[in-house]
Amino acid sequence: MTLGASIEYGPKFPGSRHDGFSAIPSFDIRRFDEPDEPGAPDDSIDYGLIGLGGFEAGPVLGFRDSRSRSDDQRLAGLHAVHWDVDAGVFAQYWAIPDELRIRTEIRQALSNGSGLVADLGIDWFQSFGDKWLLSIGPRASFADGAYMRKYFSISSSEAAQNGVWPAFDATGGLKSVGLTVSASCDVTPTLSLQLYDRLERLTGDGADSPITSKLGDANQNIIGISLNKAFGVGF
């Protein structure tokens, strides 16, 4: 079992210009006879139920960002978005074992009404010696109408209450493209430290929304550091 946590510094909400700190837990469990395979820092919490050759699939658990007026006073009159957990499935294929991976996740928000997202990523992993592992890979993220409305739409009544930003109806589609890079070091055989950077460019209505184009920035960058501890559990 591996338990860990990450501290990130990045946009306070999707499309925000202002940055802040946040913490994210991580968890992984595998059988004693399974090797610890490489992973990217933006992988959600998952568990492989199906494994066939280089293919693996199973359930996945992630998190959704919150947003409120306290994040930016210019959001006055606009609806708040509550923090939430999302759940779904993942599938990945190792085109080259432990080096080249193609992965997708499809996750549905459980309670805050922010809909469905589908993330696609390709990662190249390169080890240096026995302790260092570097990774890099492109990203593409798609979202349905419910997600886009929750984070990027402004209704007519909200525009009237705000008095500054016009009404805007965001629709689903390609939400963002980006790149994720990381460097991991095995401090001890059971303790690892990872530094990473996630650069994301909002596209389509995510970039055109006044929440992004007027209040925020379509370029979203997150830097983070994570610490993970592995230990055996017998039962």
N, C-alpha and C positions, 0 to 999 in steps of 0.2 A: 504494500500500500504506500502511496505517495501523497503527502499532504503539503500544501504550500499556500502562499499568498503573494499577491503583486501589489505594488504601489505605483500608480500611474499619474502622470501630469499631462493634462490635455483639455480639450473643449469641455465646458460645463454641460453642454447638451448638443445634439446634432445641429450643426450650422453655427454654433456660437463662436464669437471672436474672443471671448474671455476664457482663460484657462483656470483649472483648479486641480486639486489632488483628489484621488479616489482610491479605494482598496477593493481588490477582487480576490476571492478564495479560489483555490484549485484543488482537485482531487483526482486520483487515479488508482485503480485496483487491477491487478493481474494475477494470474496463476503463477506458482513458484517456478514452473518450467517454461514460462514465457519470457523472452528477453524484453528489456526496456527499450522500446523503439523511439526514435526521435519524434519530436512534436514541435509545432509552431506556437508562439506566444498567444496568438489569437484563436487557437483551438478552444472550443467550448468543452465543458466537462462531459466526457463520453464513456461508454462501455461497449466494447466490441462483443456482439452476440453471434455474428456470422463471420467466419474467416475461411477463405478459400484461395490458396495460393497467395498472391499479393493483394487480394481484395478483402476488405473488412467493412462491416456495417453494424449499426446498433443505435441505441437511444442516445440523445444528447441533451444537455441542459445548459442554458445561457442566461444572460441578464439584459434588461432593457434600461436605457437611461431615463432619468427623471428630468423635469423642467418646471421651474416656477418663477414668479416675479422676483424672488430673492436672487436669482441668478443674473438678472438684468432688469432694471427698473423700466426699461422701454418695452417690456412685455406686458405692461399694464393693460388689463382688459382682455388679454388672450388666455385661452384655457391652459390650465396646468396639466402636466403629464406625470403620473406617479411612477415611481420605480417599480419594476416588475421582473419576474422570472419568465423565461420562455423555454419551451420544450419541443423536441422533434426527433429527427433522425439524422445520422451522418453516414456517409459512404466515402471510402477512400481506396485508392489503388496505388501500389508501389510499382511504378514502371521500372525503376531500378531499386532493388532492395536497399533500404536505409539511406538512399541518396536522392531519388526523385519521386515525389509524391503528388498525386492529384486528389483533391479533397473537396467535398461539398457538404454543406449543412443546410437543413430546412427546419426552421423553428417558428412556432406559433406562440404569441403572447398568451399568458394564462389568465390575466385579470384586468389589465389596464386598457384593453381594447386597441392595442397598437398592431394588430394583425400579424401578417406572415412575412418573414424574410428568408431569402435563399442566398447563401454565400458560396462562392467558388474560389478556390485558391490552388496554386501550383507552387511547390517548395523544392528548392535544391539544398540538401544538407551536405556539409563538408566538414569532416573531422580533421583536427590538427593535433597529432600526438594522442595521448591517452586521456587528456582532460578537456580539450577544447572542441566545441562544435559550433560552426557558423551556419546560418540559414538565410535564404533570401527567396522572395517569390512574389508574383503579382496577385492582385485580388480584384474581384468583381462582386458587387452585392446588388441584389434585386429585392424590391419590396412591393407589396400589394397596396391597393388604394387605402385600406384602413391604416396602415403604417404611415403612409405619406400624409394623409389627412391629420393624423394625430400629431405629427411632428412639424409639418410644414404648411398646413392650410390655415387660413384666417377667414372666419365666417363674416357675413355682412354685419351681424350684430356686434361681433368682436371688434371689427374695424371701426364701427361707430363709437364703441366704448373707448377704444384706444385713441382715436382722433388723429392718428399720424399715419399708420400703415394701412394700405388698401386691402380690400378683401382678395383672397387668393385661394383657388381650388386646386390642390395638388393631386395628381393621379399616379397610379402605380407604374413600375417599369424599372429600368436600370437606375439604381440609387446612387452608386458611387463606384469608382475604380481606385486602385491604390497599390501600395507596395509595403511589405513587411520584412524587416531584417532583424536578426538577433544573434547574440553571441552568448554561449553557455559554457560554464566552467564547473567541473566536478571538484569541489573544494575537498571533499572526502568521498569514499566509495558510496556513501548514502546521502550526501548533502551537495546540492547543486545551486549555483547562482547564475541568473540569466539577466542580461541587459537587452533591451529591444526598442525599436522605433517602428511605429505604424503611421504611414502617410496615406491619407485618403482625400480624394477629390470628389466632392458632391457633383452630381450631374442632373440634367433634366430639371424637373420641378423642384428637386431638392436644392439645386443651385439658384433657380429663378425665384423661389419664394422670398418675399420681403424679410422673412425671419433670417434668411441667409444673406441675401444680396444687400439689404439695407442695415440690418442689425449686426450681422455676423460675417462669416468668411466661408467660401466654398472649400478652401484648403484646410483640412483638419489633420493635425499632427499630434500623436500621442507617444510619449516616451515612458518607459517603465522599467522597473527592476523587480525580479521575483526570486524568492527563496523557496526551495523544495526539499523536503526530508523524506526519505524512503525507509521503511522498516517492515519487518516480517510480522505477519499475524497468523497464528495457527488456530484452526477450529475444525 
